[in-house]
Amino acid sequence: MGWTGAIPLVLFAASALGCKGPAGGGLPELEGGAEVALRRGSSWSTIKVRPPYAIGPRVNLHFYKKGMVSGNIDAGTIMDGRISSLNLTIDEQGIQGEGPYGSVAVDVEDGPETLNFEGTWNGSRVTFTITANAVKGTIPIRRVGRADSVGGVTSCQYVLDRLASDGAREGTSICNGMPEETRLEVAPRVNAFLTRKELVVVLLALFSTPPQTSLEPLP
């Protein structure tokens, strides 16, 4: 697997990732993998990628041949009497299927200078634009402990418009409170492990499971 399209690899080139906790819990099948990490305030969410797996404390994805993806997000959460499973298909049109809390239909436009992905994620609107200078978008999230209630549905807005010296993207995000300083890190090897649309699936999973901060109300 590898990158397609013409967007420069420097879009995601964080070269020096710090220690953020047990992404994947030290599973042997993830040995030699690479991390995708999101920091909000002082809290981190991480996903470790080693095909065919992408696993973190709140995310478990399995990429199959022929564009199939299965797994779960926030495993153990019950929604409409079922575990929060995920089953997706990646094809020329984009990403379709069922997320843990609703339908998924995301179009991916991979241009020479911009990567756009937008549509429906978990039954609600998602839209992101990634350029060489910024990562901007909005995605629905489910607050842990309230996934089965209307009050459990909210959204996160990300504006990462600064490029750190190590290639990470920095800026702010608002999920359920005040704006938080936010940082997105993608290890260079992730670019070699995943196709562009597979990376979009991982980013959707990461952005929709943001770490909660001290400035946000508890579930």
N, C-alpha and C positions, 0 to 999 in steps of 0.2 A: 504494500500500500504506500501511497505517497501523495504529494500535493499535485493538484491540477490547477490550471488557471494562471494568471499573470501577476497576481498581487505579490509584491516582494516578500520574501521570508521574514524581513525585519518587522513585519506586522506583529509577529509573535516570536520574540527572541530574548526572553529574560534569561540571562546567562548564569546568574548566581542566586539560586533560590535558597532561602534560609530554612531553618527547621520549624515546621509548623504542626507537628503531631503525626499520628499514625494513619496517614492515608493508606487505605487498604489493609491496615492492621498487620503488616509484615507477612502477607500471604506469599507462599513460595511461587505461585504462578505470576506474581507481579515483580519478581526479582529482575533487575535490570530495566525497570520501567522508568517513566518520567512523570513529573507532577504538573498539574494545572491547579493553581491556587488563587483564592480570592480572599483579600483581607478587607474588613470593614472595622474601623476603629482599631482595637487591639485584638480582634477575634478573626479566626481563619476558617475557611472551608476549603477542603482539598480533595482532589481526585487523582489517583495514580493510574497512568495509562501504560498498559503492556498488552498489545493485541494477543488474543481477542477480547481482553477485559479492560474496563475502566471502572475503578472501585474507590470509594471513599467512605467516610463514616455514615453518610446519608444517601449515597448513590452506589448502585451495583448494575453495571451494564455489560452485556455480552454481545459482541459484534460477530455476526455470522457471515459466511460467504453469500453472495447474491443479495446483499443489501439489507439483511434482516438484523434487527436489534431487539433484544429482550432484556428484562431485568426488573428493577424496582427503584423507586425513590422514596425515602423515608419509610424503609421497610418496617412492617408491623403496624402501620397506620391503617385503620379500617375505614373504607369509604363505600357506602351503600352495600355493606355486608361483605366486602371483598378486600383482600390485601392490595396495597398500592402498587400493582404491577404495571409494566410498561411493555408494549409490543409495537415496534415501528418498522416501516419499510422505507429504504432510501432508494430513490430512482432518479430518472432525468428530471422529473417535475419538482422534486424536493424531498420532503420528509412527511410521511403520513402514517396514521395508525391511532393507537389509544395510549394516552399517558396515564399516570396513576390516578388522576382526578377528572379526566375528560379527554375529548378528542384532540388529535394533533393533525394539522395540515399546514405545513410551513414551506413556503416557496423560498428557494435559495438562488440569488442572482450573483454570480461570480464574475465581476467585471475586471478590466485591467487596472483600475485604481480603487475600486470599492467592492466590499462584500456586503450584500444586503440579505437578511433573512427576516421574513415577516409572514404573519398568518395567524393560526390558532395554536396555542399551547395549553394543554389541560383545559380546553373548552373556552379559553379567553384570549384576548388579543395580545400578540407579541410582535414587536418590531425592533430590529437592530440594524445599525449601519457601522461598518468597520472600515476605516481608511488608514493610511500610513500615519495619520496624526491623531486619530481619536477612535474610541469605542463608545457609541451612544445608543441607548435603547431603553425599552420598557417591557417588563415581563410579569405575568401573574405569579403569585406565590401563595402557598398555603401555610398558615402559621401552625406549627406543631402543637397538637392538643386541641385544635379547633378545625381540623380538616373537613369534618362532616357538617359544618354549620356555615350559614351565610357570612357570619362574622369572621370566619377563618380565611376568607378570600380577600386578598389585597394585591398590591403590585409594588414592584421595585423599579425605580428609574435610575439608570446609570449614565453618568457623564464623565468619561475617563479621557480627558483631553490634554494630558501631559505625558511625555515620553521620558521615563527615567533613564539614567545613564546605562543601566544594564538591560534595557529593552522592555522592561515592564511598563504597563499602562497605569497611570495614576489620575485621580480626580475625586469625585464625590458620588455618593449614591444616597437615595432616600427610599426607605422601605416602609417604615411605620413610625416615623418620628422625625428627628432633626437630621439634616444632612450629615453624612459620615465620610471622613477621609477613606478612600477606597483604592485598592491596588490589585491589579490582575497580573499574574505571572504565568507564563506558559514556557516550560522548558523546551529548548531547541529540538530535542529528540521527539517531542510530540508531533512536530511537523512531519517527521519521517514516518512515524507510526500510523498516522491517520490520513484519510482523504479529507478534502475540505468539508464535505457534508458530514462526515463522521465527526470532525472537530466541532461542527455546528451543534450536533446532538450533545456532545460533552459540555459545550458552553451553555446550552439551554438547561441542562441538568444542574450545572454549577450556579448559574445566575438565578435559577428558581429555588435554590436551597442556600440562601445567603446566611452568613453567620449573624446571630442576633447580638446586639450591642447593649451597653448599659444605658443608653439614651432612649431605648425603645421599650414599650410596655411588655410585660410578660404575657404569655398565652393565657 
